Amino acid sequence: MVSDRPFDALNDAKNKRAILELKNGKQLVGTLRAFDQHINVVLEETEERVNGELTRKLGTVFVRGDTIILISAE
């Protein structure tokens, strides 16, 4: 379902796999568990990818919203 409001879209993505693209060029792929009004995000079972290649497994992470360029839910 497509939403007109960003927070509704993030709520729809909760508990689903999400890809975060960061300002430093890395991607984080994990299960979206929580977010706040600043788009600070908590991901679980997170993997870090650089140029599409898995670089490390991070587990549960907290990502500051001001480092995120894009969020895509699967």
C-alpha positions as CSV (number, residue, x, y, z in Angstrom):
1,M,0.0,0.0,0.0
2,V,1.3,3.4,-0.9
3,S,0.9,6.3,1.5
4,D,0.8,10.0,1.0
5,R,2.6,10.6,4.4
6,P,6.2,9.6,5.1
7,F,5.5,8.4,8.6
8,D,2.7,6.2,7.4
9,A,5.1,4.6,4.8
10,L,7.6,4.0,7.6
11,N,4.9,2.4,9.8
12,D,4.0,0.1,6.9
13,A,7.6,-0.9,6.6
14,K,8.0,-1.8,10.3
15,N,9.0,-5.4,10.9
16,K,10.0,-5.8,7.2
17,R,13.4,-5.9,5.6
18,A,14.7,-2.5,4.7
19,I,17.7,-1.0,2.9
20,L,19.2,2.2,4.2
21,E,21.6,4.1,2.0
22,L,23.9,6.3,4.0
23,K,25.8,9.5,3.2
24,N,29.1,7.6,3.6
25,G,28.2,5.4,0.6
26,K,27.4,2.3,2.7
27,Q,24.2,0.4,2.8
28,L,22.6,-1.2,5.8
29,V,20.1,-4.0,5.3
30,G,18.0,-5.3,8.2
31,T,14.6,-5.6,9.8
32,L,13.1,-2.2,10.6
33,R,12.0,-2.3,14.2
34,A,11.5,1.4,15.2
35,F,12.0,5.0,14.2
36,D,11.2,8.5,15.6
37,Q,10.3,11.9,14.4
38,H,14.0,12.6,13.4
39,I,14.0,9.4,11.3
40,N,16.5,7.8,13.7
41,V,16.1,4.1,13.0
42,V,16.6,0.8,14.8
43,L,17.4,-2.2,12.5
44,E,17.8,-5.8,13.7
45,E,19.8,-8.6,12.0
46,T,21.7,-5.9,10.1
47,E,24.3,-6.4,7.4
48,E,26.6,-3.7,6.1
49,R,27.2,-3.6,2.4
50,V,29.7,-1.6,0.3
51,N,29.2,-1.6,-3.4
52,G,26.7,-4.4,-3.0
53,E,29.1,-6.7,-1.2
54,L,28.5,-7.9,2.3
55,T,31.3,-6.4,4.5
56,R,30.1,-7.3,8.0
57,K,27.2,-8.4,10.1
58,L,26.2,-5.9,12.8
59,G,23.2,-7.3,14.6
60,T,21.0,-4.6,16.2
61,V,21.9,-1.0,15.2
62,F,20.7,2.5,15.9
63,V,21.2,4.8,12.9
64,R,21.0,8.6,13.2
65,G,18.4,10.0,10.8
66,D,20.8,12.7,9.5
67,T,23.1,10.1,8.1
68,I,20.4,8.4,6.0
69,I,19.8,9.4,2.3
70,L,17.2,6.7,1.4
71,I,15.1,4.0,3.0
72,S,13.6,1.3,0.9
73,A,11.4,-1.5,2.3
74,E,11.2,-4.9,0.7
